[in-house]
Amino acid sequence: MKSFRKLSFRKPKDDQSMVSSSSTSSKRNLLNLNSFKSIKNDKLQKDKALASARHDGLTLETLPPKFQNDPSVVSAAIAQNPQALRFASDKLKNDRKIVTNAVEQDGLTLKYASENLRNDGKVVSAALKQNGMALEFVSEKLRDRKDIVEKAVESAPKSLKFASEELRGDKAIVLIAVRNNGTALEYASVELRNDEEVVQAAVDNKGRALKFAGEKLRKDHALVRQAMEEDRDGIELLGNMVIGFFADAVDSAAAGIDAFTQEVEKVAHAAEDTFHRHLSKSFDKSAAKEASDDEGEEKGSESKDEKEDDD
């Protein structure tokens, strides 16, 4: 019997609390803007913005727009926290140097870069080197480029999930992925999940990867045995798979028995029909013979009567 974990649900914020939170954020931004307005000297304003960005990069969100568009302030914010790229101006999100600085620290910040730079091979390569899962934010065009996807799966095997359909069916790329993390087999093409070499490589790395193989290979006795030896944590899972194999076998046997029984019943019905037909014919013949005999007897009796009358 399956056990279900009791789920706890966080009470959603009511509209008033959400408005209150939004209001607090707006007030904070307004106070920050007002504090800058109180400083008439541009240099002092920038010094204050730089100090704020260096202390906490995410305060870039609350700085006046002119500083969100200032390369030195944005660079300072990103140096402290690469996620600050999110609050940079659109212009600076398209600045190769600034975006590269961000993705070299956190590849996933590529999602904040301009569409143009998410299609830039150098910027994308820098992001993937830091975190292969950044492939999710790479342009569709580059997700279909073999050298780019290779960089991604070398860094993060499961980034295979974000590769183009064609490259998820590329055996060389899939082998790189499953040799580093067998469970990346989940994202390979159907054809490669039924490929013995690929599945073997995946199971060599992680036994539980067998559950992502094609149906035929999931039932391969040698692979099942190896998977259980390679991954002790997956024994329960694989045990369930083995039970499944037996269940399939029983179902098949039962289906075979049912089919055999149906055939026997067909033959029996056919035999019964044939018997009844022959029996019916026998009855007809007997009835005809009896009728013929009766007719003969009647004729014989009439002849005898006629003879007696003559006498």
N, C-alpha and C positions, 0 to 999 in steps of 0.2 A: 504494500500500500504506500502510495506517495505521501510524504509529509509536507505540509505547507507551512512556511514561515509566516508568522503573524506580521502583518504589515502595519506600520504606523504612518499616519498621515499628518503632515504639518498643516495646521490651520491656516488657510489663506488669509492674507492681509485684507482687511476691509478697505473700502474705497477711501475712507477718511485717513487711515494710516498711510496708504499709498500717496495720497495727496500731501500728507504731512511730510513724508520722506522726500518727495519731489520738491516741496516748498523749501525744505532745509537745504537741499543741494543748490537750489536757485539762489537762496539767501547767501550761501557760502560763496558762490560765484560772483554775486553782486558785491559782496563785501570785498572780495579780492580785486575786482575791477575798480571799486571806489578807492581802495588803498593805493592803486596805481594812479588814479586821477588826482589824488592828493599830492603826488610827487610831480612837480612841474618839469624837473630836469630829465630829459630823455635818457641821459647816461645813467642816472640813478635808477630810473625805471628798469633799464635793461639789467643793471647790476642786481636789482631785486629779483627780476625774472630768472636770471642765471642762478642766483643763490637758491631760489625756490626749486628750480629744475634739478639742481645738483643734489639737493636734500631729498627730494621725492619726485622722480621723473613723472609720475602720474598727475602731479599738480599742473602739468601742461594743459590739462583739460580746463582748468579754471583761469588760465592766463589770458590776457586780451588777445584777440585774433592776430594782431601784428607780431606777437611773439611766437604764436603757433606757426607763423610763416617765416620765422627768423632761423636760419640754418644753425647759428651758434647755440641758441637756446634749445632748439629741438635736438641737436646733437648731444647737448649736456643732459637733457632729459632721457634720451635713449641710452646713453652711457650708464645712467643710474638704473634704468628699467627699460628694456627694449620694447615692452608693451606700450610705451608712451607713443610709439609710432602711430597708434590708433588716433591720437588727438592732433597729429600734425596736419597742416593744411594740405589740400589736394595737390598743390604744387610740389610740396616737399615729399609727399608720398610717391611722387614720380621722379625724385632725385636719387640717382643710382647710388651715390656715395652714402647718403643717409640711410637708405633702405638696406644697403649691404651691411652697414654697421649694425643695424637692428637684427637682420637674419643671421649674422655670424654669431650672435649671442643666443638667439632664440629663433630657430628656423620657422616656427609656426607663425611668427609675426609677418610672414610673407602674405598672409591673408589680408593685411592692411595696406599692402603695396598697391600701386596703380595696376590696372589691367596690362598696361604696356610693360611694366617691369616683371609681372608674373609670366610674361612671355619672353623674358630676357634670359638667355642661356647662362650667363655668368652669375647673375643675381640668384637665379633658381639653383644653380649648382652650389652656391655658398649656403643657401638655405638647406638643401638636402644633405650637405656634408654635416651640418649641425644636427639635423633631425629629418630623417627620411620620410616621416609622416607628413612633412610639408608638401609632399606630392599632391595631397588633396587640393592645395590652393594653386597649383601650377596650371597654366593654360592648357586647354584641351589639346592644342597642337603639340606642346612639349610632352604631354603624357603619352604621346604616341611615338616619342623618340627614344630609341633603344638605349643610347648612352645615358640619357637623363633617368630613365626608369632603373637602369642598372645601379646608378649612384644611390637611388632611393632604397632599393631592396637590400643593398649591401649595408646601409645604415639602419634600416628598419624593414625587415623582411615582410611584415604584414602590410606595408605600404603598397604591396602588389595589388591590394584591393582597389587602388586609385589609378592603376595603369589602364591603358586603353584595352578594349576587348581583344584586339589583335595581339598585344604584348602579353596578355594573361595567358595566351596560347603559345607563347614563345618558350620552347623547352629550355634554352640556355638561361633565360631570365628566371624562369620558375625554379630551376635547379639551384640557382644562387640563393633564392629566397628560402626554399625548403631545407637546404643544407645548413642555413643559419637559424631557422625556426621551422620545424616540421609542420606546425599547424597553419603555416601560410598556405599550405596545400588547399585550404578552404577556398582561396580566391583564384586558384588556377582554373583553366578552362575544363569543361567536361571531358574533353579528349585526354588532357594530361592527368586528370584525376583517375583515369583508367589506364595510364601508362605505367608499366611495371617498374621501369628505372626511376621515374619521378616518385612514385609511391614508396619504393624501397628507400630512396634517399631521405624522404620525409620521416619514415618510421625509424631509420637509423638515427635521426636526430631526436625525435620525440615519438614515443610509442603511441600516444593518444591521437597522433595525426591520422592514424588508420581510419578513424571514423569519417574522415573527409574523402576517403578513396571511393572509387566506383564500387557498385554492389558486388561485382565478381571478385575484386581484389580484397574487399572487406571480409570475404568468406574464405580467403586463402589461408589454409591451416598454418603454413610456415610463417606467414606475415603476422597472423594472430599470436602465435607462440612468441615470436620475436618482440612484438609490441608489448606483450605482458612482461617480458624480461627487461626490455629497455626502459619501461616506464612503470615502476611499481605503483605510482599514484593512480595510474590509469587502469589498474587491475579490475576494479569494480565496474568501470565503464566497459571494459573489454569483456568482462564476465557476462554483462548484460547482452553484449553483442553475440557471444557464444550461445547464450540461452536463446537469443533470437534465431540463430542458425538452426538449433534443434526444433524450435517452434515451427520454422519454415519447413523443416524436414517432415515433421509430424503432419503439418497441413498438407504437404505434397502427398504423403502416404495416404492420408485420409481421403484426399481428392482421388487418389488412385483406386482406393477401395470402393469409393462411391461409384466411380466410373465402371469398375468391374461388376459391381452389384447391379448397376443399371443394365449392363450388357446381358448379364445372366437373366435378369427379369425379361428383357426383350426376347431372348431365346426361349424362355419358358412360355411366354405369351404366344410366341409363334408356334411352338410345339402344341400348346393347348388348342390353338385355332385349327391347326392341321388335324389334330385328333378329332375335334368336333366335326370338321368337314368330312373326314373319313367315316366317322360314326353316322353322320347324317346320310351319307351315300349308302352305307350298309343298311340303314333303316329303310331307305327308299327302295333298295334292291330287294330286301326282305318283303316289304309291302307289295312290291310289284309281283314277286314270286307267289306270294300268298293269294294275290288277286287272280293271278294266272291259274293257280291250282284250283281256286274256287270256281273259276269260269269253266275249267275242265271237268270238274266234278258235276257242275250244273248241267253241262252238255251230256255227260255220261248218264246222268239221272234221267234226262229227257228222253234219251235214246231207249233206255230200259223201259220207261213208261210206255213209249210208243209200241215197243215189241210186245209187251203184255197185252196192250189193247188189240193188237192184230190177232193174238192168240185167242 
